Each structure stands twice: as structure tokens, then as C-alpha cells.
């Protein structure tokens, strides 16, 4: 029964999206808990969710559950749409901070090596 399986998968996708939304929430000031795999998993979830929406049942028996899950999926997508620009900005700021730290360490290493040569 593909349509029941689609509802089940959409339910799992919604649970995964809620988890991602919790980790990406705007209150997070650092991006340390965001891993590259998170974005890969997010893309997989979004593609699965879209496929499930195409396979949701039209019969009355599963229609209410299908509507509930598709509504939840749309709500999650709307929240994700709001969060992503903030996440992008935080990731850019984190990249700048890391680059600044790398430059500082490179300068300190160069200073230490020059210091060794003069002794």
C-alpha cells in the first residue's frame, strides 16, 4: 500500500525536519552544532517529502492523516524558509571568525619561527 507508506515516510520526514529546525533556531549564536551532513540530510528529507506528497492517498480512509502530515510538512517548510537566511548569515560570520583565527595563528607561528632564528 504505497499511499500508507507515503504517509508514514512523510511522518518521519516531519520528525526529522522538526529536529533540524530545533538545531537551526535563530537563538543559536554559533554554528558549532551544525555539520555539513545536516544539510545533506535536510536535502534528502525535502526530496523524500516532495515525493511523498505526490503519492498521498485520495481515498477518505487515509485522507485526514494525509492532510495532517502534509500540513505539518508545509509548516516545517515555512519555518525552514524563515530560518535559512539567518543560518546563512551565521555561517558566514563563523567562517569570517575562523579565517581571522587562522590568520592570527599564522602570524603567531611566523613570529615564533623568526624568534627562533634570532636566538
TIRO-2110 file (N, C-alpha, C; in Angstrom, 1 decimal):
// TIRO-2110
0.8, -1.2, 0.0, N, 1, A
0.0, 0.0, 0.0, CA, 1, A
0.9, 1.2, 0.0, C, 1, A
1.2, 1.7, -1.2, N, 2, A
2.1, 2.8, -1.3, CA, 2, A
1.6, 4.1, -0.6, C, 2, A
0.4, 4.4, -0.7, N, 3, A
-0.1, 5.6, -0.1, CA, 3, A
0.1, 5.6, 1.4, C, 3, A
-0.2, 4.5, 2.1, N, 4, A
0.0, 4.4, 3.5, CA, 4, A
1.5, 4.6, 3.9, C, 4, A
2.4, 4.0, 3.0, N, 5, A
3.8, 4.1, 3.2, CA, 5, A
4.2, 5.6, 3.0, C, 5, A
3.6, 6.2, 2.0, N, 6, A
3.9, 7.6, 1.8, CA, 6, A
3.6, 8.5, 3.1, C, 6, A
2.5, 8.2, 3.7, N, 7, A
2.1, 8.9, 4.9, CA, 7, A
3.1, 8.6, 6.0, C, 7, A
3.5, 7.4, 6.1, N, 8, A
4.5, 7.0, 7.2, CA, 8, A
5.8, 7.7, 6.9, C, 8, A
6.3, 7.7, 5.7, N, 9, A
7.6, 8.4, 5.4, CA, 9, A
7.4, 9.9, 5.6, C, 9, A
6.3, 10.5, 5.2, N, 10, A
6.1, 11.9, 5.5, CA, 10, A
6.1, 12.2, 6.9, C, 10, A
5.6, 11.3, 7.7, N, 11, A
5.6, 11.5, 9.2, CA, 11, A
7.0, 11.5, 9.7, C, 11, A
7.9, 10.6, 9.2, N, 12, A
9.3, 10.5, 9.6, CA, 12, A
10.0, 11.7, 9.1, C, 12, A
9.7, 12.2, 7.9, N, 13, A
10.4, 13.4, 7.4, CA, 13, A
10.0, 14.6, 8.3, C, 13, A
8.8, 14.7, 8.7, N, 14, A
8.4, 15.8, 9.5, CA, 14, A
9.1, 15.8, 10.9, C, 14, A
9.3, 14.6, 11.4, N, 15, A
10.0, 14.5, 12.7, CA, 15, A
11.5, 14.9, 12.5, C, 15, A
12.1, 14.5, 11.4, N, 16, A
13.4, 14.9, 11.1, CA, 16, A
13.5, 16.4, 10.8, C, 16, A
12.6, 17.0, 10.1, N, 17, A
12.6, 18.5, 9.9, CA, 17, A
12.4, 19.2, 11.2, C, 17, A
11.6, 18.8, 12.1, N, 18, A
11.4, 19.4, 13.4, CA, 18, A
12.7, 19.4, 14.2, C, 18, A
13.5, 18.3, 14.1, N, 19, A
14.8, 18.2, 14.7, CA, 19, A
15.8, 19.2, 14.1, C, 19, A
15.8, 19.3, 12.8, N, 20, A
16.7, 20.3, 12.1, CA, 20, A
16.3, 21.7, 12.5, C, 20, A
15.0, 22.0, 12.5, N, 21, A
14.5, 23.3, 12.9, CA, 21, A
15.0, 23.7, 14.3, C, 21, A
15.0, 22.7, 15.2, N, 22, A
15.4, 23.0, 16.6, CA, 22, A
16.9, 23.3, 16.6, C, 22, A
17.7, 22.6, 15.8, N, 23, A
19.1, 22.9, 15.8, CA, 23, A
19.5, 24.2, 15.1, C, 23, A
18.6, 24.6, 14.1, N, 24, A
18.9, 25.8, 13.4, CA, 24, A
18.2, 27.1, 13.9, C, 24, A
17.5, 26.9, 15.0, N, 25, A
16.8, 28.1, 15.5, CA, 25, A
17.6, 29.3, 15.7, C, 25, A
17.0, 30.5, 15.5, N, 26, A
17.7, 31.7, 15.4, CA, 26, A
18.5, 32.1, 16.8, C, 26, A
18.0, 31.5, 17.9, N, 27, A
18.7, 31.8, 19.1, CA, 27, A
20.1, 31.3, 19.2, C, 27, A
20.4, 30.4, 18.3, N, 28, A
21.8, 29.8, 18.3, CA, 28, A
22.7, 30.9, 17.8, C, 28, A
23.7, 31.3, 18.6, N, 29, A
24.6, 32.3, 18.1, CA, 29, A
25.9, 31.8, 17.4, C, 29, A
26.2, 30.5, 17.7, N, 30, A
27.3, 29.9, 17.0, CA, 30, A
26.8, 28.7, 16.1, C, 30, A
27.5, 28.4, 15.2, N, 31, A
27.1, 27.3, 14.3, CA, 31, A
27.9, 26.0, 14.5, C, 31, A
28.4, 25.9, 15.7, N, 32, A
29.2, 24.7, 16.1, CA, 32, A
28.4, 23.4, 16.0, C, 32, A
27.1, 23.5, 16.3, N, 33, A
26.3, 22.2, 16.2, CA, 33, A
25.8, 21.9, 14.9, C, 33, A
26.1, 22.7, 13.9, N, 34, A
25.6, 22.5, 12.5, CA, 34, A
26.8, 21.8, 11.7, C, 34, A
26.5, 20.6, 11.2, N, 35, A
27.5, 19.9, 10.5, CA, 35, A
27.1, 19.8, 9.0, C, 35, A
28.1, 19.7, 8.1, N, 36, A
27.8, 19.6, 6.7, CA, 36, A
26.8, 18.5, 6.4, C, 36, A
26.9, 17.4, 7.1, N, 37, A
25.9, 16.3, 6.9, CA, 37, A
24.5, 16.7, 7.2, C, 37, A
24.3, 17.7, 8.1, N, 38, A
23.0, 18.2, 8.4, CA, 38, A
22.3, 18.7, 7.1, C, 38, A
23.0, 19.4, 6.3, N, 39, A
22.4, 20.0, 5.1, CA, 39, A
22.2, 18.9, 4.0, C, 39, A
23.0, 17.9, 4.0, N, 40, A
22.8, 16.8, 3.1, CA, 40, A
21.6, 16.0, 3.5, C, 40, A
21.4, 15.8, 4.8, N, 41, A
20.3, 15.1, 5.3, CA, 41, A
19.0, 15.9, 5.1, C, 41, A
19.1, 17.2, 5.2, N, 42, A
18.0, 18.1, 5.0, CA, 42, A
17.5, 18.0, 3.6, C, 42, A
18.4, 18.0, 2.6, N, 43, A
18.1, 17.9, 1.2, CA, 43, A
17.4, 16.5, 1.0, C, 43, A
17.9, 15.5, 1.5, N, 44, A
17.3, 14.2, 1.4, CA, 44, A
15.9, 14.2, 1.9, C, 44, A
15.7, 14.8, 3.1, N, 45, A
14.4, 14.8, 3.7, CA, 45, A
13.4, 15.6, 2.8, C, 45, A
13.9, 16.7, 2.3, N, 46, A
13.0, 17.6, 1.4, CA, 46, A
12.6, 16.8, 0.2, C, 46, A
13.5, 16.1, -0.4, N, 47, A
13.2, 15.3, -1.6, CA, 47, A
12.2, 14.2, -1.3, C, 47, A
12.4, 13.5, -0.2, N, 48, A
11.5, 12.5, 0.2, CA, 48, A
10.1, 13.0, 0.5, C, 48, A
10.1, 14.2, 1.2, N, 49, A
8.8, 14.8, 1.5, CA, 49, A
8.0, 15.2, 0.2, C, 49, A
8.7, 15.7, -0.8, N, 50, A
8.1, 16.1, -2.0, CA, 50, A
7.6, 14.9, -2.8, C, 50, A
8.3, 13.8, -2.7, N, 51, A
7.9, 12.5, -3.4, CA, 51, A
6.7, 12.0, -2.7, C, 51, A
6.7, 12.0, -1.3, N, 52, A
5.5, 11.6, -0.6, CA, 52, A
4.3, 12.4, -0.9, C, 52, A
4.4, 13.7, -1.0, N, 53, A
3.2, 14.5, -1.3, CA, 53, A
2.6, 14.1, -2.7, C, 53, A
3.4, 13.6, -3.6, N, 54, A
2.9, 13.2, -4.9, CA, 54, A
2.2, 11.8, -4.7, C, 54, A
2.5, 11.1, -3.7, N, 55, A
1.9, 9.7, -3.5, CA, 55, A
0.9, 9.6, -2.4, C, 55, A
0.5, 10.7, -1.9, N, 56, A
-0.5, 10.7, -0.8, CA, 56, A
-1.9, 10.2, -1.3, C, 56, A
-2.6, 9.5, -0.5, N, 57, A
-3.9, 8.9, -0.9, CA, 57, A
-5.0, 9.9, -1.1, C, 57, A
-5.8, 9.6, -2.0, N, 58, A
-7.0, 10.4, -2.2, CA, 58, A
-8.2, 9.8, -1.6, C, 58, A
-8.2, 8.6, -1.1, N, 59, A
-9.4, 8.0, -0.5, CA, 59, A
-9.7, 8.5, 0.9, C, 59, A
-10.9, 8.4, 1.3, N, 60, A
-11.4, 9.0, 2.5, CA, 60, A
-10.7, 8.4, 3.8, C, 60, A
-10.4, 7.1, 3.7, N, 61, A
-9.8, 6.4, 4.9, CA, 61, A
-8.5, 7.0, 5.4, C, 61, A
-7.6, 7.4, 4.5, N, 62, A
-6.3, 7.9, 4.8, CA, 62, A
-6.3, 9.4, 4.6, C, 62, A
-7.3, 10.0, 4.2, N, 63, A
-7.3, 11.5, 3.8, CA, 63, A
-7.0, 12.4, 5.0, C, 63, A
-7.5, 12.1, 6.1, N, 64, A
-7.3, 13.0, 7.3, CA, 64, A
-5.9, 12.9, 7.8, C, 64, A
-5.3, 11.7, 7.8, N, 65, A
-3.9, 11.6, 8.2, CA, 65, A
-3.0, 12.2, 7.2, C, 65, A
-3.3, 12.0, 5.9, N, 66, A
-2.5, 12.6, 4.8, CA, 66, A
-2.5, 14.1, 4.9, C, 66, A
-3.7, 14.7, 5.1, N, 67, A
-3.8, 16.1, 5.3, CA, 67, A
-3.0, 16.6, 6.5, C, 67, A
-3.1, 15.9, 7.6, N, 68, A
-2.4, 16.3, 8.8, CA, 68, A
-0.9, 16.3, 8.5, C, 68, A
-0.4, 15.3, 7.9, N, 69, A
1.1, 15.2, 7.6, CA, 69, A
1.5, 16.2, 6.6, C, 69, A
0.7, 16.4, 5.5, N, 70, A
1.1, 17.4, 4.5, CA, 70, A
1.0, 18.8, 5.1, C, 70, A
0.1, 19.1, 5.9, N, 71, A
0.0, 20.4, 6.6, CA, 71, A
1.2, 20.6, 7.5, C, 71, A
1.6, 19.6, 8.2, N, 72, A
2.8, 19.7, 9.1, CA, 72, A
4.1, 19.9, 8.2, C, 72, A
4.1, 19.2, 7.1, N, 73, A
5.3, 19.4, 6.2, CA, 73, A
5.3, 20.8, 5.7, C, 73, A
4.2, 21.4, 5.3, N, 74, A
4.2, 22.8, 4.8, CA, 74, A
4.6, 23.7, 5.9, C, 74, A
4.1, 23.5, 7.1, N, 75, A
4.5, 24.3, 8.2, CA, 75, A
6.0, 24.3, 8.5, C, 75, A
6.6, 23.1, 8.4, N, 76, A
8.0, 22.9, 8.6, CA, 76, A
8.8, 23.6, 7.5, C, 76, A
8.3, 23.6, 6.2, N, 77, A
8.9, 24.3, 5.1, CA, 77, A
8.9, 25.8, 5.3, C, 77, A
7.8, 26.3, 5.8, N, 78, A
7.7, 27.7, 6.0, CA, 78, A
8.7, 28.2, 7.1, C, 78, A
8.8, 27.4, 8.2, N, 79, A
9.8, 27.7, 9.2, CA, 79, A
11.2, 27.6, 8.7, C, 79, A
11.5, 26.6, 7.9, N, 80, A
12.8, 26.5, 7.3, CA, 80, A
13.1, 27.7, 6.4, C, 80, A
12.1, 28.1, 5.6, N, 81, A
12.3, 29.3, 4.8, CA, 81, A
12.7, 30.5, 5.6, C, 81, A
12.1, 30.7, 6.7, N, 82, A
12.4, 31.8, 7.6, CA, 82, A
13.8, 31.7, 8.2, C, 82, A
14.2, 30.5, 8.6, N, 83, A
15.4, 30.2, 9.3, CA, 83, A
16.7, 30.3, 8.4, C, 83, A
16.6, 29.8, 7.2, N, 84, A
17.7, 29.7, 6.3, CA, 84, A
18.5, 31.0, 6.1, C, 84, A
17.9, 32.1, 5.9, N, 85, A
18.7, 33.3, 5.7, CA, 85, A
19.5, 33.6, 7.0, C, 85, A
18.9, 33.4, 8.1, N, 86, A
19.7, 33.6, 9.4, CA, 86, A
20.8, 32.6, 9.5, C, 86, A
20.6, 31.4, 9.2, N, 87, A
21.6, 30.4, 9.3, CA, 87, A
22.8, 30.7, 8.3, C, 87, A
22.4, 31.2, 7.1, N, 88, A
23.4, 31.6, 6.2, CA, 88, A
24.3, 32.7, 6.7, C, 88, A
23.7, 33.7, 7.3, N, 89, A
24.4, 34.8, 7.9, CA, 89, A
25.3, 34.3, 9.0, C, 89, A
24.8, 33.4, 9.9, N, 90, A
25.6, 32.9, 11.0, CA, 90, A
26.8, 32.1, 10.5, C, 90, A
26.6, 31.3, 9.4, N, 91, A
27.7, 30.5, 8.8, CA, 91, A
28.7, 31.4, 8.2, C, 91, A
28.3, 32.5, 7.6, N, 92, A
29.3, 33.4, 7.0, CA, 92, A
30.1, 34.1, 8.1, C, 92, A
29.4, 34.5, 9.2, N, 93, A
30.1, 35.1, 10.3, CA, 93, A
31.1, 34.1, 11.0, C, 93, A
30.7, 32.9, 11.1, N, 94, A
31.6, 31.9, 11.7, CA, 94, A
32.8, 31.6, 10.8, C, 94, A
32.5, 31.6, 9.4, N, 95, A
33.7, 31.5, 8.5, CA, 95, A
34.6, 32.6, 8.7, C, 95, A
34.1, 33.9, 8.8, N, 96, A
35.0, 35.0, 9.0, CA, 96, A
35.8, 34.9, 10.3, C, 96, A
35.1, 34.5, 11.3, N, 97, A
35.8, 34.3, 12.6, CA, 97, A
36.9, 33.3, 12.5, C, 97, A
36.6, 32.2, 11.9, N, 98, A
37.6, 31.1, 11.7, CA, 98, A
38.8, 31.6, 10.9, C, 98, A
38.5, 32.3, 9.8, N, 99, A
39.6, 32.9, 9.0, CA, 99, A
40.4, 33.8, 9.8, C, 99, A
39.8, 34.7, 10.6, N, 100, A
40.5, 35.6, 11.4, CA, 100, A
41.5, 34.9, 12.4, C, 100, A
40.9, 33.8, 13.0, N, 101, A
41.7, 33.0, 13.9, CA, 101, A
42.9, 32.3, 13.2, C, 101, A
42.6, 31.8, 12.0, N, 102, A
43.7, 31.2, 11.2, CA, 102, A
44.8, 32.2, 10.9, C, 102, A
44.4, 33.4, 10.5, N, 103, A
45.4, 34.4, 10.2, CA, 103, A
46.2, 34.8, 11.4, C, 103, A
45.5, 34.9, 12.6, N, 104, A
46.2, 35.2, 13.8, CA, 104, A
47.2, 34.0, 14.2, C, 104, A
46.8, 32.8, 14.0, N, 105, A
47.7, 31.7, 14.3, CA, 105, A
48.9, 31.7, 13.3, C, 105, A
48.6, 32.0, 12.0, N, 106, A
49.7, 32.0, 11.1, CA, 106, A
50.7, 33.1, 11.4, C, 106, A
50.2, 34.3, 11.9, N, 107, A
51.1, 35.4, 12.3, CA, 107, A
51.9, 35.0, 13.5, C, 107, A
51.3, 34.3, 14.5, N, 108, A
52.0, 33.9, 15.7, CA, 108, A
53.0, 32.9, 15.4, C, 108, A
52.7, 31.9, 14.5, N, 109, A
53.7, 30.9, 14.0, CA, 109, A
54.9, 31.6, 13.4, C, 109, A
54.6, 32.5, 12.5, N, 110, A
55.7, 33.2, 11.8, CA, 110, A
56.6, 34.0, 12.8, C, 110, A
55.9, 34.6, 13.7, N, 111, A
56.7, 35.3, 14.8, CA, 111, A
57.6, 34.4, 15.6, C, 111, A
57.0, 33.2, 16.0, N, 112, A
57.8, 32.2, 16.7, CA, 112, A
58.9, 31.7, 16.0, C, 112, A
58.8, 31.4, 14.7, N, 113, A
59.9, 30.9, 13.8, CA, 113, A
60.9, 32.0, 13.7, C, 113, A
60.5, 33.2, 13.5, N, 114, A
61.5, 34.3, 13.3, CA, 114, A
62.3, 34.5, 14.7, C, 114, A
61.6, 34.3, 15.7, N, 115, A
62.2, 34.4, 17.1, CA, 115, A
63.2, 33.4, 17.3, C, 115, A
62.9, 32.1, 16.9, N, 116, A
63.9, 31.0, 17.0, CA, 116, A
65.2, 31.3, 16.2, C, 116, A
65.0, 31.9, 15.0, N, 117, A
66.2, 32.2, 14.2, CA, 117, A
67.1, 33.2, 14.8, C, 117, A
66.5, 34.2, 15.5, N, 118, A
67.4, 35.2, 16.1, CA, 118, A
68.0, 34.8, 17.4, C, 118, A
67.6, 33.7, 18.0, N, 119, A
68.3, 33.2, 19.2, CA, 119, A
69.4, 32.3, 18.9, C, 119, A
END
